[in-house]
Amino acid sequence: MPSFSVTTAHSKVKLDSSGAARGQFTVTNTSAQTLKGRVLARSSEQARPEWFSIAGESVRDFTPNDPEQVDVQVSVPAGSPPGSYSFRLDAVSQVDPDEDFTVGPSIAFEVAAPEKQKRPIVPWILICVGALVLLIIIAIVASK
């Protein structure tokens, strides 16, 4: 039986305008003794691992039945492919990492397609239009 329990209150987070978000998890040592554990942010297959980092220390002492909040920082760089992505938090015992680990629940997020920017009117276009209007006016005045 795993020594850790990992839960989250939110199944989805929203990226801010800079591509950042924070996923909150609760890790609880369910054993009867204090354990040193490592928390690991794991990305879905489509998401890049470098988008995720643990806030604070990734290796911690977990006291029995004392829930500890762990935040995963999400930072998606501009230009990343739009789509649905997810990540999770795993907790692993430092004493027996191959046998004593917990796979946490996933949190989803969306990367939106970049908004198409309106092209500003280039000043030379305004100058050309103004010159054309001026030529038309001169032609009309000169023909009278």
N, C-alpha and C positions, 0 to 999 in steps of 0.2 A: 504494500500500500504506500502511495507517495506521501512524503512528509509535508508537502505544500498544497495549498488550495489557492487557485488564481481565479478571481472574478472581476467583472466590470459592470458598471451600471448603464453603460451606453454601448449600443451596437454600431453606432455611426458617429463620425465627427465631420465637421465642415471646415474646409481649408479657408484661411483668410485670404486677402488680396495678394499677400506675398507668398502664398503657397504653404503656410505654416498652420499647424494644429497640434493639439495635445490630447493623447489618449490616457485615461486614468484607469488604473487597475488596482485591485486590493490583493495582496499576497499575505496568506496566513500560514504560519507554521502549525500544522495539525499534530505534530508529535509532542511528547512529554518533556523534551529537552531543548535547550537553545541550540540552533543549528546555523552554521555559516552556509549561506546560499548565494547563488548567482542568478540574476534576472537577465533575460535575453530578449531583445526585441526581434521578432521574426517576421519577415515580409512574405506576402503571398508571392506566387510564381511571377506575376506580372510586375510587381513593385520592385524598385531597386533597394537593396539593403542599406545603401548609404543615405537614404531618405530618413532613416530612423535612428534615434539615439535615446539612451536612458538618461533621465534627469537625475543627477546625483550619482552615487556609487552603484556600480552594478553588482559588486560583492558586498553582502551585508550580513550582520548577525540578526537572526530572526528568533525572538523569544516565543515560547509556546503560547498558542491561542491569542496572540497579539497582532491584530490586522495592521499591516503597513501599506500605505499608499505608495504606488510606484507610477511615475508619469513617463510616458514615451513621447518624446518630441518628434513631430513629423515636419519635414522640410522638403517640399517638392520644388525642384528648380523650375524656373520659367522655361517653356519650350518642351516640357515633358509631354508624352503622348496623352491625349484625353482618354478617359475611361474610368472604370470602377476598379478600385484596389482595396487591399485589406492588409492588416498586420495583427500580430498577437504578441502576448507576453508569456514566456515560459519561465519556470522557476526550477533550478537544478541544485541539488545538494552538492556541496563541495567535498563531502566525505565519500559519497558513492554516486558520482554523476551518471554513470552508465545505467544504474538501476533505479535511482531515486530522483525522478524528475516529473514535472507536471506541465502538460501542454495547456496553455490558457485559451480563453475564448478570443475570437477575432473581432476587430473593429474595422468597419468599412469606411471608405471615403471616396469622393469623386474628384477627378481632375477634369475641369471643364475645358472645352476647346477655347483657344484664345479668341477674344473679340476682334472682329475686323475693325481696324482703325480707319476712320474717315481721312482721306487724303486732304491736307489743307490746300486751299487755292494758292497756287504758286504766284508770287507777285508779277512775274513776267506775263502770265496769262491776263491778269488785270490790265497791264500796260498795253498789250496787244489789242484787247477789246476796246480800251479807251482810245487808242490810236485809230482804230477802225471807225469808231463813232465820230471822231474828229474829222477824218477824211470824208465821211458821208456828209457831214454838216458843211464842210468846205465845198464839196461838189455841188450840193444843193444851192448854196449861196452864190457860187461862181456861175451857175447855169441861169440865174435870173438876170 
